[in-house]
Amino acid sequence: MKYAILDCYTDEAAGLGVPSYLGTYPRYIAGFLNEPVYYLTIDDLRLWKKNNSKIKVTKPSQKTDILTYNLTKNYKNIAKIVDEIDTLIIVLGVHVPGKYLSAVPGTIKELIPLIENLNCKKVLTGPAVFGTQLFGGKFFEKYEKKVFDKIDLKMYKFNYEDIRDFSIKGASLLKQIPDIRMIEIETGRGCDIGRCSFCTEPLKNKVEFREKKDILEEMKAFYDLGARYFRYGKQTCFYTLPKVIDLLKDTRKYCKNLKVLHIDNVNPVKVMQDKDDSITKAVVKYCTSGNIAAFGVESFDPEVVKQNTLNTMPKIAYEAIKKINKYGSEIGDGGLPNLLPGINIIFGLLGETKKTNEENMKWLKRIYDEGLMLRRINIRQAAIFEGTSLYEKSKNVYLGKQRRLYWKWRNEIRQQIDFPMLERLTPKGTIMRDCYAEIYDGKTTFCRQLGTYPLIVGVKERLELKKFYNLEITGHMLRSLTGKVYH
């Protein structure tokens, strides 16, 4: 049997696999197959169908084509590969839609015409087995069973005993990727706090954690292949991991010369339960600058918190923000604070009224007025998936009633909070080090540091792409920066 894995990129509440990240699913599947396997991206297929696998040079007046930006080393041979393989395993699914700088995840609708005429067995796996949606404020996009020979849940949910072996073998997939990747490392799955109305995580997984030894051996396998950028991102709360401080310490022993070590999701309740603040201190000590503790606050409206069984009341979130600022606000080697909180806000939840954003603004203004910092505020509309209580209770109510308010509320937060917060975080003259030049938009190059939710910096010249630059910040937009090369 000859296999190819087609990565259409994944984005979930507890895991990111959109470039510059390399998600866990293709790697585990490669280890499971335990034989030579081709790794392809949706970008490879797009370029093959669109331009016979020939890359077009971007003219100075054009924007980089991010639909075909993330090519593998196999892109020139796609026609030959798809002709010789027996099985194409497709990894696809977005559960928390976002805005991506240099990649576009594949959708079911896009995928079908790309693969329907291929003469091989087609297997769908990944979050899409529960549905997928690239845009917030919509119901999930269902897959069409007739297009696929199999919908494989097993390859989406390997048990941790199997992953111990698969994750190490699958690291070799990195050899087929010509560009730098942030390696998303899974530490646990499932949520031990509750069941937020919109979240698919409790539907997919029971609560369990990987052994520290298994995590470190997987990291070492990637490290030995040249990977230097990592995130512990595949969990609902980093603070709940057993022996989490030992994991951070030992990571630095196994992988001495990391360029980036970041975390992702953190529950504010767990931050406050860390009585001696030892976990927060360890994250600041052992991780690298620009790190974010991403808080799933979702709403500061107490009524919305109650109706959607959210994890955190506003007062607890506020106190956790203060605590992270206390220990993490010092500027690190990369030019940004070592560790700051990030806030997730979701609109379209149960119980939402015109008062909801008044509550959001009240708490966000308090945070700003007290001199605290938020590294980023993610604002999105809820994507509605079958099996969640939001799906059962909302039907079409939100989509027809409150959607018109989303952009007004979003813009209010952007203008009144995001902009001044960004000025506080990165005042003019800040030097951000090791910014990676990713795409062009005419004569502007957009760069960012590799890491978790990195800030985008626009430079008014065409820098050579896929190179690192130190940048001096010269100005601020609503959510991004302007800068120039610092010599």
N, C-alpha and C positions, 0 to 999 in steps of 0.2 A: 504493500500500500504506500502511496505517495500522498503527502499532506501539504496543505498550505493553510496558514492562519491569516485571516483577513481582519485587521484591526480597524474598526470604524470609530474607535475611541469611546470611552465611558466616563460618565460623571455622576457620582452618587453622593448622598449625604455623608457617607463614610468611605470615600475613595475617589481619586481623580486619575484618569488615564488619558487626558488630552495633552498632546505635546505643548510644551516641552517635557511633560511627564510621560513616563512609561508605566502603564497600569499593570496590575498583577495578573489579570486573566490570561492574556496571551502567553505570559511566562509560565504560569502553572500548566496550561494546556500543552506547551512545548515539552515540559518535563514529564507530563503524563504520557505523551506519545512515545517518549524515550527513543527517538530515532531522528535522523536528519529531517528537518521540516523547513519549508519556506515561510518567512515572515513578510507579509505584505501589508500596506496601509490602504485605506480608502483613497488616499491621494494618488497612489500608484495606479489604481484602476481608473480614476478620473482622468489622469494624464493619458493613459492608454486609449481610452474611449474618445477623449476630446482632441488629442493631438498626436496619436500614434506613438506615444511615449517620448516625444521630443519636447525638451524644455525651451520655452520661448524666453528670450532676453527681455527683461523689464526696461522699457524706455524711460528716460528721465522724467517724463510727464505722467507716467503710469504708477499704479499701486501694485505692490507684490500680490501675485495670485495665491492667496492662502488656501485655496481649494487643492492646490497641487504643490504645496510647500514642503510637506513632510514625507519625502520620498525615502524608500529603503534602497539598499544597494542592489536590489533586484528589479528596479523599475524598468530598466531597458529590456528585460527578458520576460515581461509579463505574458506576452502572447505564448511563448514557449512553455512557461510554467503552468499556465491554466490549461494548456493542451495535454500536459503529461500527468497532472495530479489526478488522483482518484477521489479525494475528498477535500472540500473547502470548508474550513471551520470559521464561522463569522462571529466576531465578538462585537457586540453593539448594545447601546442603551444609555440614555441620559435621563436621570431622575431629578436632578437639580440643575435646570438650564442656567447657563451663564453666558458671558460675552468673552470670546477668546481672541487673543491678538493675532496668532499666526496658525490657526487650525480651525477647521469646521467639522464637527462630528457628523458622521453619516446618519441618515434617517432610513427608515424602512422604505419610504416612497422613493428616495433616491437610489437605494441599493438595488431594488428589483430589476430595473432595466439594465443595470450593469452586470448582473450575474445570471439572469433567467435563461440565457442561451448557452451558458457554459456547460460543457459535457462532462460533468462530475457530480458527485453527491454533495449536497449543500446542507450544512448543519448550522443552525442558529443557536447561539448561547450568549451569555452576558446578561446584564440587567434587562435587556429587551424581552426576556422571557416573561417578565412581569409588566411589559409595556415600556414605551419610551416617548419622550416629548422634548423637542429642542427649544420650545418656547413656553414661557410661563403664561398663566392665565388661560390654559387650554386643557382639555381632557387628553389622556394619553393616546398615543398612536399605536394601534394594534398591528401585530404581524399577520401576514397572510400565510396560513399553513400550507397552501397548495404550492407555494414557491419553494418551500424548504422540504427536504427529505426527512429531516428530524429537528425537533426542538429539544435541545439537550440541557436539562437542568443540572445533571451531574457535573458537567464540566464547568458550571457556574458556581457550584457549591461543593468543592472538594473538602473532605474533612481534614483537620489539622495534622493528623497522623500521616496522611498522604502528602500534604503540602510540605512537610518536613523534607521529603526527598525531591518532590517536583520543583520546588522553588529554587533549589540549587542547580539542578540539571537545566532548568529553563532559563537560567541567567545567560546562557550562551546565545540567546536571541539577540543580545546587545551587539554581537558581532555583525549583524546584518543591518545595523542602523548607522549611517555615516555621521550623524550629528550628536551633540551632547544631549543627554537626557537626565532629568530628575527622576530618581528611582523611588517610586512609591512603595513603602514597606508596610505590609500588613502586620498588625500587632494583636488585633482582636476583632470580634464581630458581634452584632446584636447590640441592643440598648438595655442597660440595667436600671434605667430611671423611670421610664413610663412609655406612653404611646401617644406621641403628638399626632394630631388629627390628619396631617398631610404626609407623614413619614412612612416610607416603605420598608425601612430597616427592620422593624420588629416582624414584618411579614416574611422576610427573607431568611432571617437568622436567629437562632437562640444565642444567648450570651455565652461567649467562651473566649479564651485568650490563648495565644501561642506561647510556647515555652521560650524563655529568654535565649537559651542556647540555639534554638532553631532560627530565631530572628537574626542573631549575630552571625551564624554560619551563612545564611543567605546574603547578608550584607557583605561579608568577606568575599563571597564568590563574585559579586559585582565589583567590589573594590579591586580584586585581583585582575579583573578585565579592564580596569581603568576608570570606572565610575567614581566620581568624587562628590556628587550632589545627591543628597538623600532627604526624604521626609518620612517620619513616622506619621502616616496620614490615614491609615485604614482602620479607624476605630471611631466610636461615637464620643469617647472622652479619654484623652491621654492620661489624665490623673487617676483613672480607675485601674490602670494596668498593674498587675502584681509585680513587685520588685522593680518599679519603674525607675527609681534612682540608680539602682545597680545596672539596669539596662543602659542608661545614659553614660555612666562611668565606663562600663565595659565596651561600649561602642567606640569610645576614644582609644581603648587599648587595641581593639581589633583593627580599627581603621584610623591610623594616626594622623594622616594628612588630608582630612576631609576639607573641602572648600565650603560646603553648605550642609548643615544638619538642622532641619526644622521639624516642627510638629504641626498638627492641624487641630482637630476638634477638641474643645475643652468645655465641660459643663461648669458654669459659675458656682453651682451648689457644691461641687467637689473642690473647687478652689477655696471656698470658705470652710470646708471641712478639713482642709490641710492645715491643722491648727498651728503647727510650728513653722509653716510656710516652707518646709524642706523641699517639696517637689518644685515649687516655683523657683526657689534658689538654685536647684540643680539644673532646671531647664535653662536658666540664665547662664549658669557656669559652663555647661557642657555643649550647648547648642551654639549656633553662629548668629550674628547680628541680622536684623531684619525679620526676626522670627515673630509669628503671630499665634496667640491663643484664640482660636476662632470660637466665639460664644454664640450658641444657637438661641439667642434671646427671642427672636421672631416677632415679638410685640411687647411694648411697654404698657399696653392697655390691660388692666387686671381682668376685665370681663372676657377679653379674647384669650388670655392665658387660661382662665378657668374652662371656657367652653371647648378649647382645643387641647386641654390637658398638657399644656406646655411645661417645660422643665423648670422655668425660673420666673419668679416674681421680680418686678422691677427693682425693689430695694436690694435683693440679693445680687442681681446683676450689677448694680451700681457699686456695691461694696467689693465685688470681685474685680471690677475694673480698677478701683482704687488700689487694690492689693497688687495686681500685676504691674501697674504704673510705679508703685513704690520700689519694686525690685528690678524692673526691666527697662526703665526709661533712659538709662545711661547710654550714650552713643557708643556703638561698637566699631570694629575694624572696617566694616563695609560702609560706614557713614550714616547708618540708621540706628535707632534704639535697639537694644539687644532683644527685648521681648515686650510686645504691647498686645492689648486685647483687640480683637476684631469683632464686629457686631453683624449678625445676620438679621435682617428685617424682612418679613414676608407679609404681603398684602393679599387679601382674598380669603382670609380665614373666617371661621364661624364666629358670629357675634360682632363682627366689624361694623362700626358706625362712623359717622363724621367725627366723633370724639376720639376715635382711635389714633389718628395722627396727631391730635392735640397732645395726647399722652406721650406719644413717641417724641415729639418735639420738646415737651416739658423736661423729660429726662435727658435727652441729648444736649439740650441747652445747659442744663445743670452740670453735666459732665464737662462741657467746654468751659463754662464760666468758672469752674473750680480749678482750671489749669491742667486738667487731665488730658491724656492723649488716647485716641483710637487710631490704630494703624490703618483700618479700612472699615467701611460700612457697606455690606452687600445688601442690595435691595432688589427683590424680585417678586413676581406674582407667583402664587402657588400653582404648580402643575398638579393636576388631579388624577390620581391613580386608583384603579379598582382595588377594593379590599381595605382601603383606608376609611376612617370614619368621615373624613371630609368628602369623599366620593359618595358615601351613603347618604349624607345629610344635605349636601349642597346642591347636587344635581346641576341645574343651570342658573341657580339663583345669583351667585356672584358674577358669573360671566355677563349677565344682563343688567345687573343693578349697580355694582360698585366699581366695575372696571374703569369707567370714565374718570374716576377719582385717582386712579393709580398714578398717572403721569403728573398730576398736580401735586400729590403728596411726595412723590419721588423727587420732583424738582425742588420742592421746599427744603427737603433734607440736604440735597446736593448744594443748594445755594447758601443756606444759612449755617450748615454744620460742616459738610465735607470741605468746602473751599477754605474757610479760616482754619480748620483743623490741619489741612495739608500745609498751609503756610507755617503753622506752629511746628509741625513735624519736620519739615524740610525748608527752613528759611533760605532766602537767596544766598548763594555762596557756599551752600552745603556741597561737599564732595562725595558723590556716590561712586564707589569703586567697583570694578569688574562688572560693568553693565554690558550685556550681550546685545549686539545689533541684530534685530530680527527681521524687520520688514521696511520697505519703502512706501511712502505715499507722496508721489511726485519727488520733490527735492528734499523732503523730510525723511529722516531715518528714525524709526521708533526702536528704542532700546529698553531693556529692563534687566535687573539682576535676576539670576536664577534663584528660585526659592518659592515660598508659599505666598500667593497673592501679591506678586511683585508690582511695584509702582512703575508705570510706563513713563519714559522720558523721550520727548520729541526733540531731535537735534536738526537744525536747519542746514543740513548738508547731507550728501549721499556718502555715508561711511561704508566701508566694505562690510558686508553682512557676515554673520556668524563669526565675528571677532569680538574681543572684549575691550572696553574703553572705560577710563575713569572720566566721569562727567561732573561738571560744576553746574548746579541748579541756578537758572536765571529767571524763572517765572513759574506761575501756577495756573492750571486750568481747574475745572470742577473736580476731576478725579485723576488728573495726570499732571506732569511737569514739563517744563522746557529746560533745555540745558545746552552746554557746549563742551567740547572735549577739553579736558583738563590736562595740561602738559606739565 
